[in-house]
């Protein structure tokens, strides 16, 4: 009798332990009674009817998972490898259990399809330069499909976009040519501004002959400071110098 009593007591303890569950703040339990969903419970202490009720625990936290690298063809027929990250969370624990078998796997599959579809509608320049626009389009495509599963798509991030080696070389050459073009344009603009200033200076000097001669003397003085030089003055310039200095 003592052995049977101990066995019965142990079975009772196990039965009670299996009927008591504690859920964390971010967890919800979907309860099935004889195979039929009867609602959501939690968080906190949960009591289940042993042998009659079963509970599946669902995490309500935001989950980030990476879409594996995909070979995607852009609108202008360039193949790129794209990796993205999806941030999603469960908003309806009942739907995420009843409507889809494995919501993470299902979301990953539809994300790969949506990624190809969205990027395939844009040329390479937009894929590289307008990632925010593509991320919004991808989020909208995923939200449309995942709402029926009780999921909410917070946002999607384009993590990596890898180009073929040939395309990288072509883009490097294009960038180098663009830099050379900008350098030539800047140089030409500088030459234009300098020519305008020189024309203005020449016009001013032509109106004042004395200023022109003084500029000539200044240039000769600059030449003479570098090394010993013998400078021959024209007669007209010599006369002007004598007038300025008062020499006979």
QUISULLIN-V201519 format. One record per pair of residues at least 24 apart in sequence whose ideal C-beta (glycine too) atoms are under 10 Angstrom apart, sorted by the first residue. I is the first residue (numbers start at 1). GAP is how many residues later the second one is. Records with the same first field share a line. If there is no record, write none. Layout:
I: GAP + GAP
This chain:
12: 38
14: 36
15: 35 + 36
16: 31 + 34
17: 33
18: 30 + 32 + 33
19: 27 + 28 + 29 + 30 + 31 + 32 + 33 + 34 + 36
20: 25 + 26 + 27 + 28 + 30
21: 24 + 25 + 26 + 27 + 34 + 36
22: 24
23: 32 + 34 + 35
24: 33 + 35 + 36 + 37
25: 35 + 36
26: 32 + 33 + 34 + 35 + 36 + 63
27: 30 + 31 + 32 + 33 + 34 + 66
28: 27 + 28 + 29 + 30 + 31 + 32 + 62 + 64 + 65 + 66 + 68 + 69
29: 24 + 25 + 26 + 27 + 28 + 29 + 64
30: 24 + 25 + 26 + 27 + 28 + 63 + 64 + 65 + 66 + 67 + 68
31: 24 + 25 + 63
32: 24 + 65 + 66
37: 57 + 60 + 61
39: 54 + 55
40: 52 + 53 + 54 + 57
41: 52
42: 51
56: 37 + 38 + 40 + 41 + 42
57: 36 + 40
58: 32 + 34 + 35 + 36 + 38 + 39 + 45 + 92
59: 30 + 31 + 34 + 37
60: 29 + 30 + 31 + 32 + 33 + 36
61: 28 + 29
62: 25 + 26 + 27 + 28 + 90 + 92
63: 24 + 25 + 26 + 27 + 40 + 41 + 44 + 88 + 91
64: 24 + 25 + 90 + 93
65: 39 + 42 + 43 + 46
66: 42 + 45 + 91 + 93 + 94
67: 40 + 41 + 42 + 44 + 45 + 47 + 48 + 71 + 89 + 91 + 92
68: 40 + 43 + 44
69: 90 + 91 + 93
70: 41 + 42 + 43 + 45 + 46 + 49
71: 45 + 91
72: 40 + 43 + 44 + 45 + 46 + 47 + 48 + 55 + 89
73: 43 + 46 + 47
74: 45 + 46 + 47 + 48 + 49 + 50 + 51 + 52 + 53 + 54
75: 44 + 45 + 46 + 47 + 48 + 49 + 50 + 51 + 52
76: 46 + 47 + 48 + 49 + 50 + 51
77: 46 + 47
78: 45 + 46 + 47 + 49 + 85 + 86 + 89
79: 45 + 84 + 85 + 88
80: 39 + 44 + 47 + 48 + 80 + 81 + 82 + 83 + 84 + 87
81: 79 + 80 + 81 + 82 + 83
82: 30 + 33 + 34 + 36 + 37 + 45 + 52 + 76 + 77 + 78 + 79 + 80
83: 32 + 74 + 75 + 76 + 77 + 78 + 79
84: 27 + 28 + 30 + 31 + 34 + 35 + 50 + 51 + 54 + 72 + 73 + 74 + 75 + 76 + 77
85: 26 + 70 + 71 + 72 + 73 + 74 + 75
86: 25 + 28 + 29 + 52 + 53 + 56 + 60 + 65 + 67 + 68 + 69 + 70 + 71
87: 52 + 65 + 66 + 67 + 68 + 69 + 70
88: 51 + 54 + 55 + 58 + 61 + 63 + 64 + 65 + 66 + 67 + 68
89: 61 + 62 + 63 + 64 + 65
90: 59 + 60 + 61 + 62
91: 55 + 56 + 58 + 59 + 60 + 61
92: 55 + 56 + 57 + 58 + 59 + 60
93: 57
94: 56
95: 52 + 53 + 54 + 55 + 56
96: 50 + 53 + 54 + 55
97: 52 + 53
98: 51 + 52
99: 49 + 50 + 51 + 52
100: 46 + 48 + 49 + 50 + 51
103: 43 + 46 + 47 + 48
104: 47
106: 39 + 40 + 43 + 45
107: 35 + 38 + 39 + 42 + 44 + 46
110: 31 + 32 + 34 + 35 + 36 + 39
111: 27 + 30 + 31 + 34 + 35 + 42 + 45
113: 28 + 29 + 32
114: 24 + 25 + 26 + 27 + 28 + 30 + 31 + 42
115: 26 + 27 + 41 + 43
117: 24
118: 24 + 38
119: 39 + 42
124: 37 + 39 + 43 + 47
127: 31 + 34 + 36
128: 30 + 33 + 35 + 43
131: 26 + 27 + 30
132: 26
134: 24 + 27
209: 27 + 31
210: 30 + 33 + 34
213: 24 + 27 + 28 + 31
214: 26 + 30
216: 24
217: 24 + 27
